[in-house]
Amino acid sequence: MPAEPLPSYRARVLPEWIDYNGHMNLAYYLVAFDKATDALFDRLGIGLAYVRATKHSLYALEGHVTYARELREGDPISIATQLVDADEKRLHFFHSMRHAEEDYLAATIEFMAVHVDMRVPRAVPFPAEAAARIGAMLGEHRLLPRPPQLGRSVGLRNKRASA
């Protein structure tokens, strides 16, 4: 079976997620992406139960959102997750949000997170069991095509002033 992104979250756009433009407010894209992140961490054995047991967690270092198409109240969404890279302390992952019925891309987010001992707090390596699960998933996900939104940056094109 070929590798595929991890299905990580499904929901419907709630009325309270709608802004004055009549579509999903940008803050709630982050809420949905955060739920998908929780699902990824649970799958890797570094979710809430792990945090409570070990006092270790993951902190977001950086995130980059792209918005492709609007979502409206009641729209079904599905988020798929791709682990892009990892090292002994960090995870680089990518979520894509789609309209679950019409299958159009609505938004994406790319995250970098660091594993932290919350008692100190400082970055620490993943335990061996988590590192093994991360490595296994990363091995599968490296077979996937890189999303075109991956590695993008924000900025205006530098246009030369015409004379």
Contacts in CASP RR format, 6 or more apart in sequence:
PFRMAT RR
TARGET T0000
AUTHOR 0000-0000-0000
METHOD contacts of the structure
MODEL  1
MPAEPLPSYRARVLPEWIDYNGHMNLAYYLVAFDKATDALFDRLGIGLAY
VRATKHSLYALEGHVTYARELREGDPISIATQLVDADEKRLHFFHSMRHA
EEDYLAATIEFMAVHVDMRVPRAVPFPAEAAARIGAMLGEHRLLPRPPQL
GRSVGLRNKRASA
2 143 0 8 1.000
3 139 0 8 1.000
3 140 0 8 1.000
3 141 0 8 1.000
3 143 0 8 1.000
3 144 0 8 1.000
4 80 0 8 1.000
4 144 0 8 1.000
5 80 0 8 1.000
5 81 0 8 1.000
5 82 0 8 1.000
5 96 0 8 1.000
5 141 0 8 1.000
5 144 0 8 1.000
6 39 0 8 1.000
6 40 0 8 1.000
6 43 0 8 1.000
6 80 0 8 1.000
6 81 0 8 1.000
6 82 0 8 1.000
6 83 0 8 1.000
6 137 0 8 1.000
7 78 0 8 1.000
7 79 0 8 1.000
7 80 0 8 1.000
7 81 0 8 1.000
8 35 0 8 1.000
8 36 0 8 1.000
8 37 0 8 1.000
8 39 0 8 1.000
8 40 0 8 1.000
8 43 0 8 1.000
8 79 0 8 1.000
8 80 0 8 1.000
8 81 0 8 1.000
8 95 0 8 1.000
9 32 0 8 1.000
9 35 0 8 1.000
9 36 0 8 1.000
9 39 0 8 1.000
9 77 0 8 1.000
9 78 0 8 1.000
9 79 0 8 1.000
10 76 0 8 1.000
10 77 0 8 1.000
10 78 0 8 1.000
10 79 0 8 1.000
10 100 0 8 1.000
11 32 0 8 1.000
11 35 0 8 1.000
11 76 0 8 1.000
11 77 0 8 1.000
12 74 0 8 1.000
12 75 0 8 1.000
12 76 0 8 1.000
12 77 0 8 1.000
13 24 0 8 1.000
13 28 0 8 1.000
13 71 0 8 1.000
13 72 0 8 1.000
13 73 0 8 1.000
13 74 0 8 1.000
13 75 0 8 1.000
13 77 0 8 1.000
14 28 0 8 1.000
14 73 0 8 1.000
14 74 0 8 1.000
15 73 0 8 1.000
17 24 0 8 1.000
17 25 0 8 1.000
17 28 0 8 1.000
17 31 0 8 1.000
17 73 0 8 1.000
18 24 0 8 1.000
18 25 0 8 1.000
18 72 0 8 1.000
18 73 0 8 1.000
19 25 0 8 1.000
19 26 0 8 1.000
22 72 0 8 1.000
22 73 0 8 1.000
23 70 0 8 1.000
23 71 0 8 1.000
23 72 0 8 1.000
24 70 0 8 1.000
24 71 0 8 1.000
24 72 0 8 1.000
24 75 0 8 1.000
24 106 0 8 1.000
26 65 0 8 1.000
26 67 0 8 1.000
29 65 0 8 1.000
29 67 0 8 1.000
29 97 0 8 1.000
29 106 0 8 1.000
29 107 0 8 1.000
29 109 0 8 1.000
30 65 0 8 1.000
30 109 0 8 1.000
32 77 0 8 1.000
32 79 0 8 1.000
32 97 0 8 1.000
33 65 0 8 1.000
33 79 0 8 1.000
33 95 0 8 1.000
33 97 0 8 1.000
33 107 0 8 1.000
33 109 0 8 1.000
33 111 0 8 1.000
35 79 0 8 1.000
36 79 0 8 1.000
36 81 0 8 1.000
36 95 0 8 1.000
37 81 0 8 1.000
37 93 0 8 1.000
37 95 0 8 1.000
37 111 0 8 1.000
37 113 0 8 1.000
38 47 0 8 1.000
38 48 0 8 1.000
39 81 0 8 1.000
40 81 0 8 1.000
40 83 0 8 1.000
40 93 0 8 1.000
41 47 0 8 1.000
41 48 0 8 1.000
41 50 0 8 1.000
41 58 0 8 1.000
42 48 0 8 1.000
42 49 0 8 1.000
43 133 0 8 1.000
43 137 0 8 1.000
44 130 0 8 1.000
44 133 0 8 1.000
44 134 0 8 1.000
44 137 0 8 1.000
45 129 0 8 1.000
45 130 0 8 1.000
45 133 0 8 1.000
46 56 0 8 1.000
46 58 0 8 1.000
46 115 0 8 1.000
46 126 0 8 1.000
46 130 0 8 1.000
50 56 0 8 1.000
50 130 0 8 1.000
51 57 0 8 1.000
51 118 0 8 1.000
54 127 0 8 1.000
55 117 0 8 1.000
55 118 0 8 1.000
55 119 0 8 1.000
56 115 0 8 1.000
56 116 0 8 1.000
56 117 0 8 1.000
56 118 0 8 1.000
56 124 0 8 1.000
56 127 0 8 1.000
57 115 0 8 1.000
57 116 0 8 1.000
57 118 0 8 1.000
58 91 0 8 1.000
58 113 0 8 1.000
58 114 0 8 1.000
58 115 0 8 1.000
58 116 0 8 1.000
59 113 0 8 1.000
59 114 0 8 1.000
59 116 0 8 1.000
60 111 0 8 1.000
60 112 0 8 1.000
60 113 0 8 1.000
61 90 0 8 1.000
61 112 0 8 1.000
61 113 0 8 1.000
61 114 0 8 1.000
62 111 0 8 1.000
62 112 0 8 1.000
63 109 0 8 1.000
63 110 0 8 1.000
63 111 0 8 1.000
63 112 0 8 1.000
64 109 0 8 1.000
64 110 0 8 1.000
64 151 0 8 1.000
64 152 0 8 1.000
64 153 0 8 1.000
64 154 0 8 1.000
65 107 0 8 1.000
65 108 0 8 1.000
65 109 0 8 1.000
66 107 0 8 1.000
66 108 0 8 1.000
66 109 0 8 1.000
66 149 0 8 1.000
66 152 0 8 1.000
67 106 0 8 1.000
67 107 0 8 1.000
68 104 0 8 1.000
68 105 0 8 1.000
68 106 0 8 1.000
68 107 0 8 1.000
68 108 0 8 1.000
69 99 0 8 1.000
69 104 0 8 1.000
69 105 0 8 1.000
69 106 0 8 1.000
70 106 0 8 1.000
71 77 0 8 1.000
71 97 0 8 1.000
71 99 0 8 1.000
71 106 0 8 1.000
75 99 0 8 1.000
75 100 0 8 1.000
75 101 0 8 1.000
76 99 0 8 1.000
76 100 0 8 1.000
76 101 0 8 1.000
77 97 0 8 1.000
77 98 0 8 1.000
77 99 0 8 1.000
77 100 0 8 1.000
77 106 0 8 1.000
78 97 0 8 1.000
78 98 0 8 1.000
78 100 0 8 1.000
79 95 0 8 1.000
79 96 0 8 1.000
79 97 0 8 1.000
79 98 0 8 1.000
80 95 0 8 1.000
80 96 0 8 1.000
80 98 0 8 1.000
81 93 0 8 1.000
81 94 0 8 1.000
81 95 0 8 1.000
82 93 0 8 1.000
82 94 0 8 1.000
82 95 0 8 1.000
82 96 0 8 1.000
82 141 0 8 1.000
82 144 0 8 1.000
82 147 0 8 1.000
83 91 0 8 1.000
83 92 0 8 1.000
83 93 0 8 1.000
83 134 0 8 1.000
83 137 0 8 1.000
83 138 0 8 1.000
83 141 0 8 1.000
84 92 0 8 1.000
84 93 0 8 1.000
84 94 0 8 1.000
84 110 0 8 1.000
84 141 0 8 1.000
84 146 0 8 1.000
84 150 0 8 1.000
85 91 0 8 1.000
85 92 0 8 1.000
85 138 0 8 1.000
86 92 0 8 1.000
86 134 0 8 1.000
86 135 0 8 1.000
86 138 0 8 1.000
88 125 0 8 1.000
88 126 0 8 1.000
88 131 0 8 1.000
89 114 0 8 1.000
89 115 0 8 1.000
89 123 0 8 1.000
89 124 0 8 1.000
89 125 0 8 1.000
89 126 0 8 1.000
90 112 0 8 1.000
90 113 0 8 1.000
90 114 0 8 1.000
90 115 0 8 1.000
90 123 0 8 1.000
91 111 0 8 1.000
91 112 0 8 1.000
91 113 0 8 1.000
91 115 0 8 1.000
91 134 0 8 1.000
92 110 0 8 1.000
92 111 0 8 1.000
92 112 0 8 1.000
93 110 0 8 1.000
93 111 0 8 1.000
93 113 0 8 1.000
94 108 0 8 1.000
94 109 0 8 1.000
94 110 0 8 1.000
94 111 0 8 1.000
94 147 0 8 1.000
94 149 0 8 1.000
94 150 0 8 1.000
95 108 0 8 1.000
95 109 0 8 1.000
95 111 0 8 1.000
96 105 0 8 1.000
96 107 0 8 1.000
96 108 0 8 1.000
96 147 0 8 1.000
97 105 0 8 1.000
97 106 0 8 1.000
97 107 0 8 1.000
97 108 0 8 1.000
98 104 0 8 1.000
98 105 0 8 1.000
98 106 0 8 1.000
99 106 0 8 1.000
108 147 0 8 1.000
108 149 0 8 1.000
110 149 0 8 1.000
110 150 0 8 1.000
110 151 0 8 1.000
110 152 0 8 1.000
114 123 0 8 1.000
115 123 0 8 1.000
115 124 0 8 1.000
115 125 0 8 1.000
115 126 0 8 1.000
116 122 0 8 1.000
116 123 0 8 1.000
116 124 0 8 1.000
117 124 0 8 1.000
125 131 0 8 1.000
126 134 0 8 1.000
END
